[in-house]
Amino acid sequence: MSEEEWAFFERFILAVRAPNGRKPTNHRPVLDGIFWIARTGAPWRDLPAEFGKWSSVCRQFRRWTLA
């Protein structure tokens, strides 16, 4: 994701806080991981470590999908 694209999406993503009041985390690697999965068609378990744990990225994708 380019810097311009991230600048656009960042305000929407960081505006949402967790129900427990935690500060929002950096979701850019998560979004990049989701885009990588969508672009390659690879299974979640093949997600490169640079995007974070595959299970965490998958879980966040699921949360956003259900929301």
N, CA, C and O atoms as a GROMACS GRO file, in nm:
protein
  268
    1MET      N    1   0.085  -0.116   0.000
    1MET     CA    2   0.000   0.000   0.000
    1MET      C    3   0.090   0.123   0.000
    1MET      O    4   0.186   0.132   0.078
    2SER      N    5   0.060   0.216  -0.085
    2SER     CA    6   0.142   0.337  -0.094
    2SER      C    7   0.115   0.428   0.026
    2SER      O    8   0.016   0.411   0.098
    3GLU      N    9   0.202   0.524   0.045
    3GLU     CA   10   0.184   0.620   0.154
    3GLU      C   11   0.055   0.700   0.137
    3GLU      O   12  -0.014   0.730   0.235
    4GLU      N   13   0.022   0.736   0.013
    4GLU     CA   14  -0.100   0.812  -0.012
    4GLU      C   15  -0.224   0.729   0.020
    4GLU      O   16  -0.320   0.780   0.079
    5GLU      N   17  -0.222   0.603  -0.019
    5GLU     CA   18  -0.335   0.515   0.010
    5GLU      C   19  -0.350   0.497   0.161
    5GLU      O   20  -0.462   0.503   0.213
    6TRP      N   21  -0.239   0.475   0.230
    6TRP     CA   22  -0.246   0.457   0.375
    6TRP      C   23  -0.296   0.584   0.443
    6TRP      O   24  -0.375   0.576   0.537
    7ALA      N   25  -0.252   0.701   0.398
    7ALA     CA   26  -0.297   0.827   0.456
    7ALA      C   27  -0.449   0.841   0.445
    7ALA      O   28  -0.513   0.895   0.535
    8PHE      N   29  -0.506   0.792   0.336
    8PHE     CA   30  -0.651   0.797   0.319
    8PHE      C   31  -0.722   0.703   0.417
    8PHE      O   32  -0.817   0.743   0.484
    9PHE      N   33  -0.677   0.579   0.426
    9PHE     CA   34  -0.746   0.479   0.508
    9PHE      C   35  -0.717   0.491   0.657
    9PHE      O   36  -0.799   0.449   0.739
   10GLU      N   37  -0.604   0.546   0.693
   10GLU     CA   38  -0.561   0.549   0.832
   10GLU      C   39  -0.662   0.616   0.923
   10GLU      O   40  -0.689   0.567   1.032
   11ARG      N   41  -0.719   0.726   0.881
   11ARG     CA   42  -0.814   0.799   0.968
   11ARG      C   43  -0.939   0.717   0.997
   11ARG      O   44  -0.998   0.731   1.104
   12PHE      N   45  -0.980   0.632   0.904
   12PHE     CA   46  -1.098   0.549   0.928
   12PHE      C   47  -1.066   0.434   1.023
   12PHE      O   48  -1.147   0.399   1.110
   13ILE      N   49  -0.951   0.377   1.006
   13ILE     CA   50  -0.914   0.260   1.086
   13ILE      C   51  -0.878   0.300   1.228
   13ILE      O   52  -0.919   0.233   1.323
   14LEU      N   53  -0.803   0.408   1.245
   14LEU     CA   54  -0.761   0.448   1.379
   14LEU      C   55  -0.873   0.516   1.458
   14LEU      O   56  -0.861   0.532   1.579
   15ALA      N   57  -0.980   0.554   1.392
   15ALA     CA   58  -1.092   0.616   1.462
   15ALA      C   59  -1.169   0.515   1.545
   15ALA      O   60  -1.241   0.553   1.637
   16VAL      N   61  -1.156   0.388   1.513
   16VAL     CA   62  -1.230   0.283   1.584
   16VAL      C   63  -1.143   0.231   1.697
   16VAL      O   64  -1.031   0.184   1.675
   17ARG      N   65  -1.195   0.238   1.819
   17ARG     CA   66  -1.122   0.186   1.935
   17ARG      C   67  -1.182   0.052   1.976
   17ARG      O   68  -1.298   0.023   1.950
   18ALA      N   69  -1.100  -0.026   2.040
   18ALA     CA   70  -1.147  -0.155   2.089
   18ALA      C   71  -1.249  -0.133   2.200
   18ALA      O   72  -1.244  -0.032   2.269
   19PRO      N   73  -1.343  -0.228   2.218
   19PRO     CA   74  -1.444  -0.213   2.324
   19PRO      C   75  -1.382  -0.202   2.463
   19PRO      O   76  -1.442  -0.142   2.552
   20ASN      N   77  -1.264  -0.258   2.483
   20ASN     CA   78  -1.202  -0.252   2.615
   20ASN      C   79  -1.124  -0.123   2.636
   20ASN      O   80  -1.060  -0.106   2.740
   21GLY      N   81  -1.126  -0.031   2.540
   21GLY     CA   82  -1.062   0.098   2.555
   21GLY      C   83  -0.915   0.102   2.520
   21GLY      O   84  -0.850   0.205   2.537
   22ARG      N   85  -0.861  -0.008   2.471
   22ARG     CA   86  -0.720  -0.009   2.431
   22ARG      C   87  -0.696   0.089   2.317
   22ARG      O   88  -0.786   0.116   2.237
   23LYS      N   89  -0.574   0.141   2.311
   23LYS     CA   90  -0.538   0.225   2.198
   23LYS      C   91  -0.536   0.140   2.072
   23LYS      O   92  -0.501   0.022   2.078
   24PRO      N   93  -0.573   0.198   1.959
   24PRO     CA   94  -0.567   0.121   1.835
   24PRO      C   95  -0.422   0.086   1.801
   24PRO      O   96  -0.331   0.164   1.826
   25THR      N   97  -0.403  -0.031   1.744
   25THR     CA   98  -0.271  -0.073   1.704
   25THR      C   99  -0.247  -0.033   1.559
   25THR      O  100  -0.337   0.016   1.491
   26ASN      N  101  -0.126  -0.053   1.513
   26ASN     CA  102  -0.092  -0.022   1.375
   26ASN      C  103  -0.151  -0.130   1.284
   26ASN      O  104  -0.102  -0.243   1.282
   27HIS      N  105  -0.253  -0.097   1.212
   27HIS     CA  106  -0.322  -0.194   1.126
   27HIS      C  107  -0.266  -0.197   0.984
   27HIS      O  108  -0.315  -0.273   0.901
   28ARG      N  109  -0.166  -0.116   0.956
   28ARG     CA  110  -0.112  -0.117   0.821
   28ARG      C  111  -0.057  -0.253   0.780
   28ARG      O  112  -0.087  -0.300   0.670
   29PRO      N  113   0.024  -0.320   0.865
   29PRO     CA  114   0.072  -0.454   0.826
   29PRO      C  115  -0.043  -0.553   0.806
   29PRO      O  116  -0.036  -0.641   0.720
   30VAL      N  117  -0.148  -0.539   0.886
   30VAL     CA  118  -0.264  -0.627   0.873
   30VAL      C  119  -0.331  -0.606   0.737
   30VAL      O  120  -0.361  -0.702   0.666
   31LEU      N  121  -0.353  -0.479   0.702
   31LEU     CA  122  -0.414  -0.450   0.571
   31LEU      C  123  -0.325  -0.498   0.457
   31LEU      O  124  -0.373  -0.555   0.359
   32ASP      N  125  -0.195  -0.476   0.470
   32ASP     CA  126  -0.103  -0.523   0.366
   32ASP      C  127  -0.109  -0.675   0.356
   32ASP      O  128  -0.103  -0.730   0.245
   33GLY      N  129  -0.121  -0.744   0.469
   33GLY     CA  130  -0.132  -0.890   0.467
   33GLY      C  131  -0.261  -0.936   0.401
   33GLY      O  132  -0.261  -1.033   0.325
   34ILE      N  133  -0.370  -0.868   0.430
   34ILE     CA  134  -0.499  -0.903   0.369
   34ILE      C  135  -0.492  -0.882   0.217
   34ILE      O  136  -0.539  -0.965   0.140
   35PHE      N  137  -0.432  -0.771   0.177
   35PHE     CA  138  -0.417  -0.745   0.033
   35PHE      C  139  -0.326  -0.848  -0.031
   35PHE      O  140  -0.349  -0.888  -0.146
   36TRP      N  141  -0.222  -0.892   0.040
   36TRP     CA  142  -0.131  -0.994  -0.013
   36TRP      C  143  -0.207  -1.124  -0.036
   36TRP      O  144  -0.191  -1.188  -0.141
   37ILE      N  145  -0.290  -1.164   0.059
   37ILE     CA  146  -0.371  -1.286   0.046
   37ILE      C  147  -0.466  -1.272  -0.074
   37ILE      O  148  -0.480  -1.364  -0.154
   38ALA      N  149  -0.532  -1.156  -0.085
   38ALA     CA  150  -0.626  -1.136  -0.194
   38ALA      C  151  -0.556  -1.137  -0.330
   38ALA      O  152  -0.610  -1.190  -0.428
   39ARG      N  153  -0.438  -1.079  -0.335
   39ARG     CA  154  -0.364  -1.071  -0.462
   39ARG      C  155  -0.308  -1.206  -0.506
   39ARG      O  156  -0.312  -1.240  -0.624
   40THR      N  157  -0.257  -1.284  -0.410
   40THR     CA  158  -0.192  -1.410  -0.444
   40THR      C  159  -0.285  -1.530  -0.445
   40THR      O  160  -0.260  -1.628  -0.515
   41GLY      N  161  -0.393  -1.523  -0.367
   41GLY     CA  162  -0.483  -1.638  -0.355
   41GLY      C  163  -0.426  -1.748  -0.267
   41GLY      O  164  -0.478  -1.859  -0.266
   42ALA      N  165  -0.320  -1.718  -0.194
   42ALA     CA  166  -0.256  -1.816  -0.106
   42ALA      C  167  -0.342  -1.841   0.018
   42ALA      O  168  -0.422  -1.756   0.055
   43PRO      N  169  -0.325  -1.956   0.081
   43PRO     CA  170  -0.396  -1.980   0.208
   43PRO      C  171  -0.336  -1.893   0.319
   43PRO      O  172  -0.221  -1.849   0.311
   44TRP      N  173  -0.416  -1.868   0.422
   44TRP     CA  174  -0.372  -1.782   0.532
   44TRP      C  175  -0.242  -1.829   0.593
   44TRP      O  176  -0.157  -1.747   0.628
   45ARG      N  177  -0.224  -1.959   0.608
   45ARG     CA  178  -0.103  -2.012   0.671
   45ARG      C  179   0.025  -1.980   0.594
   45ARG      O  180   0.134  -1.990   0.650
   46ASP      N  181   0.014  -1.943   0.468
   46ASP     CA  182   0.131  -1.909   0.387
   46ASP      C  183   0.165  -1.760   0.391
   46ASP      O  184   0.255  -1.716   0.320
   47LEU      N  185   0.094  -1.684   0.473
   47LEU     CA  186   0.120  -1.541   0.483
   47LEU      C  187   0.261  -1.518   0.536
   47LEU      O  188   0.297  -1.573   0.640
   48PRO      N  189   0.343  -1.438   0.468
   48PRO     CA  190   0.479  -1.410   0.516
   48PRO      C  191   0.478  -1.344   0.654
   48PRO      O  192   0.387  -1.268   0.686
   49ALA      N  193   0.579  -1.373   0.733
   49ALA     CA  194   0.587  -1.323   0.870
   49ALA      C  195   0.595  -1.171   0.878
   49ALA      O  196   0.564  -1.114   0.983
   50GLU      N  197   0.635  -1.105   0.771
   50GLU     CA  198   0.647  -0.958   0.774
   50GLU      C  199   0.512  -0.890   0.798
   50GLU      O  200   0.508  -0.773   0.836
   51PHE      N  201   0.402  -0.961   0.776
   51PHE     CA  202   0.269  -0.905   0.797
   51PHE      C  203   0.214  -0.937   0.936
   51PHE      O  204   0.105  -0.893   0.971
   52GLY      N  205   0.288  -1.012   1.014
   52GLY     CA  206   0.242  -1.052   1.146
   52GLY      C  207   0.200  -1.198   1.145
   52GLY      O  208   0.212  -1.266   1.043
   53LYS      N  209   0.150  -1.244   1.258
   53LYS     CA  210   0.104  -1.383   1.265
   53LYS      C  211  -0.016  -1.402   1.174
   53LYS      O  212  -0.108  -1.321   1.174
   54TRP      N  213  -0.014  -1.508   1.098
   54TRP     CA  214  -0.122  -1.531   1.002
   54TRP      C  215  -0.256  -1.540   1.072
   54TRP      O  216  -0.358  -1.493   1.020
   55SER      N  217  -0.258  -1.601   1.190
   55SER     CA  218  -0.386  -1.618   1.262
   55SER      C  219  -0.441  -1.483   1.309
   55SER      O  220  -0.562  -1.463   1.309
   56SER      N  221  -0.353  -1.392   1.348
   56SER     CA  222  -0.398  -1.260   1.391
   56SER      C  223  -0.452  -1.179   1.274
   56SER      O  224  -0.554  -1.110   1.286
   57VAL      N  225  -0.384  -1.186   1.161
   57VAL     CA  226  -0.430  -1.114   1.041
   57VAL      C  227  -0.565  -1.171   0.996
   57VAL      O  228  -0.657  -1.096   0.961
   58CYS      N  229  -0.576  -1.302   0.996
   58CYS     CA  230  -0.701  -1.368   0.958
   58CYS      C  231  -0.814  -1.329   1.053
   58CYS      O  232  -0.926  -1.302   1.010
   59ARG      N  233  -0.785  -1.327   1.182
   59ARG     CA  234  -0.886  -1.293   1.283
   59ARG      C  235  -0.934  -1.149   1.264
   59ARG      O  236  -1.054  -1.122   1.271
   60GLN      N  237  -0.841  -1.056   1.239
   60GLN     CA  238  -0.880  -0.918   1.219
   60GLN      C  239  -0.961  -0.902   1.091
   60GLN      O  240  -1.058  -0.826   1.088
   61PHE      N  241  -0.923  -0.972   0.986
   61PHE     CA  242  -1.001  -0.970   0.862
   61PHE      C  243  -1.144  -1.018   0.889
   61PHE      O  244  -1.240  -0.959   0.840
   62ARG      N  245  -1.155  -1.124   0.965
   62ARG     CA  246  -1.288  -1.178   1.000
   62ARG      C  247  -1.370  -1.076   1.079
   62ARG      O  248  -1.488  -1.058   1.052
   63ARG      N  249  -1.306  -1.009   1.175
   63ARG     CA  250  -1.378  -0.907   1.254
   63ARG      C  251  -1.428  -0.795   1.165
   63ARG      O  252  -1.544  -0.753   1.175
   64TRP      N  253  -1.341  -0.746   1.077
   64TRP     CA  254  -1.381  -0.638   0.988
   64TRP      C  255  -1.490  -0.684   0.892
   64TRP      O  256  -1.581  -0.607   0.860
   65THR      N  257  -1.483  -0.807   0.847
   65THR     CA  258  -1.584  -0.860   0.756
   65THR      C  259  -1.720  -0.866   0.824
   65THR      O  260  -1.821  -0.828   0.766
   66LEU      N  261  -1.722  -0.913   0.946
   66LEU     CA  262  -1.848  -0.924   1.021
   66LEU      C  263  -1.904  -0.788   1.061
   66LEU      O  264  -2.026  -0.772   1.075
   67ALA      N  265  -1.816  -0.692   1.079
   67ALA     CA  266  -1.861  -0.558   1.119
   67ALA      C  267  -1.926  -0.488   1.000
   67ALA      O  268  -1.970  -0.374   1.012
   0.00000   0.00000   0.00000
